[in-house]
Amino acid sequence: MHDPLWFLARQWQFGEFEGEDAGTPLTVRVVTRSSAIDRWAAGDAGPVRPFGRGGVPDLLEPLVEREPVLPGGPGLRARAEAGAALLAALDEAGLSAHRPAFVANCPLDVNPAHHPDGAHAALDPEWLRLVRLLGDRGLADGERICEALEAAADLPAWLVPADAAERDALRAVLDPWRAWYRAEISPPPGGDDAWVGQRLEYHFRAAAGARVFDAPAHGGGDLDWYSFDAAPDASLAEPADAIEAPPERREVHALLASPLRYPGMPADRLWEMEDARVNVGLIEAEPWDLARLLVAEFALTYGNDWLVVPIDVPYGSVVSVESVIYTTTFGERFLVRPTSEVSPDGRWRIFTITSPDGAAREGLLIPPGAVAVQDGPAIEEVLFARDEMANLA
């Protein structure tokens, strides 16, 4: 350390004095425009549904993977349990006098011919055990009770309260029970079906403003930007009677540029000690290992030329960068042009949604997916085998 002239000579030999007198980026001003995902549709012809307009962000995974409710209502066991729960609630409220009306007008039907797949139910041992257990108990059918309550404007004609106070007491029991039954036991038939059985995957579309994104082959589980393709020629009409969609939001971000750092990064100073656990210079690569060579060249030559400008973007939205202007330590201001304009072929992109024809679309898609998805174990495995001799699968 007592020979500064030797250090200066070595720096001159390494070319460290050949600077360009360029300032380092200091402050960055970024202008972004964001549009929220506000509607979605199952498949190619499913009805358009509003999305995320109630103030609380929705999640796409449960909407996409939800199965439609088929007509027919729940099975015998669920009907009996729901009816028993209502009769017990009437007893707790001191309204036991009305139990016979429910049992007489909405009896539990144990005839298998009146239920889906009744021909097989008549021979099912579990069905026969349920019939023996429930047939003579004087229970009411929960599905029939719910249908009677929904058909009546107030109370069914066969349910006559003694006075106004008893009518209010009945409503206090029946209204919560009916809401619970439709939410937990027997939802109304219908719903959107995004499942494509021929391909064993989901197909749905989502839109943010005028931009439509198509998910043609979602296998279930986590949703991310790569699950979607841009659909420039498609459109999703505004749902009828829906809450007004949130407008596009324009924001100005004033930030400090911070150097990019990663484990094993070469030191950007000449005499700085580096981490001995990573030696990029010892990477072995053959002439055809282009990807490995590019990574090594980036780390050794250009690693200290990259800056990070972190921006928080809205959840469940499409974000586009309108402009990026940075100020250097010399007080100079520069406009950063998009890589699509300055790259040699105009196609260098990352995290970009493309259309089926390969054209890139501006904007970073942050889909409204769950932070984590919990999947259960596989219920069954199906093996598709081909028999060449029999010409069968």
Secondary structure as the mmCIF struct_conf table of DSSP 4:
data_model
#
loop_
_struct_conf.conf_type_id
_struct_conf.id
_struct_conf.beg_label_comp_id
_struct_conf.beg_label_asym_id
_struct_conf.beg_label_seq_id
_struct_conf.end_label_comp_id
_struct_conf.end_label_asym_id
_struct_conf.end_label_seq_id
HELX_RH_AL_P HELX_RH_AL_P1 PRO A 4 GLN A 13
TURN_TY1_P TURN_TY1_P1 PHE A 14 PHE A 17
HELX_LH_PP_P HELX_LH_PP_P1 ALA A 22 THR A 24
STRN STRN1 PRO A 25 ALA A 36
STRN STRN2 ARG A 39 ALA A 42
TURN_TY1_P TURN_TY1_P2 GLY A 43 ALA A 45
HELX_LH_PP_P HELX_LH_PP_P2 GLY A 46 PRO A 47
STRN STRN3 VAL A 48 PRO A 50
BEND BEND1 GLY A 52 GLY A 52
BEND BEND2 GLY A 54 VAL A 56
HELX_RH_AL_P HELX_RH_AL_P2 LEU A 60 GLU A 65
HELX_LH_PP_P HELX_LH_PP_P3 ARG A 66 PRO A 68
STRN STRN4 VAL A 69 VAL A 69
HELX_LH_PP_P HELX_LH_PP_P4 LEU A 70 LEU A 70
TURN_TY1_P TURN_TY1_P3 PRO A 71 GLY A 72
HELX_RH_AL_P HELX_RH_AL_P3 LEU A 76 GLU A 92
TURN_TY1_P TURN_TY1_P4 ALA A 93 GLY A 94
HELX_RH_3T_P HELX_RH_3T_P1 SER A 96 HIS A 98
HELX_RH_AL_P HELX_RH_AL_P4 ARG A 99 ASN A 105
BEND BEND3 CYS A 106 CYS A 106
STRN STRN5 PRO A 107 PRO A 107
HELX_RH_3T_P HELX_RH_3T_P2 PRO A 112 HIS A 114
BEND BEND4 HIS A 115 HIS A 115
TURN_TY1_P TURN_TY1_P5 PRO A 116 ASP A 117
HELX_RH_AL_P HELX_RH_AL_P5 GLY A 118 ALA A 121
TURN_TY1_P TURN_TY1_P6 ALA A 122 LEU A 123
HELX_RH_AL_P HELX_RH_AL_P6 PRO A 125 LEU A 134
TURN_TY1_P TURN_TY1_P7 GLY A 135 ASP A 136
BEND BEND5 ARG A 137 ARG A 137
HELX_LH_PP_P HELX_LH_PP_P5 LEU A 139 LEU A 139
STRN STRN6 ALA A 140 ALA A 140
HELX_LH_PP_P HELX_LH_PP_P6 ASP A 141 ASP A 141
HELX_RH_AL_P HELX_RH_AL_P7 GLY A 142 ALA A 151
BEND BEND6 ALA A 152 LEU A 155
TURN_TY1_P TURN_TY1_P8 ALA A 157 TRP A 158
BEND BEND7 ALA A 162 ASP A 163
HELX_RH_AL_P HELX_RH_AL_P8 ALA A 164 TRP A 180
HELX_RH_PI_P HELX_RH_PI_P1 TYR A 181 ILE A 185
HELX_LH_PP_P HELX_LH_PP_P7 PRO A 187 PRO A 188
BEND BEND8 PRO A 189 PRO A 189
STRN STRN7 GLY A 190 GLY A 190
STRN STRN8 TRP A 195 VAL A 196
TURN_TY1_P TURN_TY1_P9 GLY A 197 LEU A 200
STRN STRN9 GLU A 201 ALA A 208
TURN_TY1_P TURN_TY1_P10 GLY A 209 ALA A 210
STRN STRN10 ARG A 211 HIS A 218
BEND BEND9 GLY A 220 GLY A 221
HELX_RH_3T_P HELX_RH_3T_P3 TRP A 225 SER A 227
STRN STRN11 ASP A 229 ALA A 230
TURN_TY1_P TURN_TY1_P11 PRO A 232 ASP A 233
HELX_LH_PP_P HELX_LH_PP_P8 ALA A 237 PRO A 239
TURN_TY1_P TURN_TY1_P12 ALA A 240 ASP A 241
HELX_LH_PP_P HELX_LH_PP_P9 ALA A 242 GLU A 248
STRN STRN12 ARG A 249 LEU A 256
STRN STRN13 SER A 258 PRO A 259
TURN_TY1_P TURN_TY1_P13 PRO A 263 GLY A 264
HELX_LH_PP_P HELX_LH_PP_P10 MET A 265 ALA A 267
BEND BEND10 ASP A 268 ARG A 269
TURN_TY1_P TURN_TY1_P14 LEU A 270 TRP A 271
HELX_LH_PP_P HELX_LH_PP_P11 GLU A 272 ASP A 275
TURN_TY1_P TURN_TY1_P15 ALA A 276 ARG A 277
HELX_RH_3T_P HELX_RH_3T_P4 VAL A 280 LEU A 282
TURN_TY1_P TURN_TY1_P16 PRO A 287 TRP A 288
HELX_RH_AL_P HELX_RH_AL_P9 LEU A 290 GLU A 297
HELX_RH_PI_P HELX_RH_PI_P2 PHE A 298 TYR A 302
HELX_RH_3T_P HELX_RH_3T_P5 GLY A 303 ASP A 305
STRN STRN14 LEU A 307 VAL A 308
BEND BEND11 TYR A 315 GLY A 316
STRN STRN15 SER A 317 THR A 328
TURN_TY1_P TURN_TY1_P17 THR A 329 PHE A 330
BEND BEND12 GLY A 331 GLY A 331
STRN STRN16 ARG A 333 LEU A 335
HELX_LH_PP_P HELX_LH_PP_P12 VAL A 336 PRO A 338
HELX_RH_AL_P HELX_RH_AL_P10 THR A 339 VAL A 342
BEND BEND13 SER A 343 GLY A 346
BEND BEND14 ILE A 350 PHE A 351
STRN STRN17 ILE A 353 THR A 354
TURN_TY1_P TURN_TY1_P18 PRO A 356 ASP A 357
BEND BEND15 GLY A 358 GLY A 358
STRN STRN18 ALA A 360 ARG A 361
BEND BEND16 GLU A 362 GLY A 363
STRN STRN19 LEU A 364 ILE A 366
BEND BEND17 VAL A 371 VAL A 371
HELX_LH_PP_P HELX_LH_PP_P13 GLY A 376 ALA A 378
BEND BEND18 ILE A 379 ILE A 379
STRN STRN20 ASP A 387 ASP A 387
TURN_TY1_P TURN_TY1_P19 GLU A 388 ASN A 391
STRN STRN21 LEU A 392 LEU A 392
#
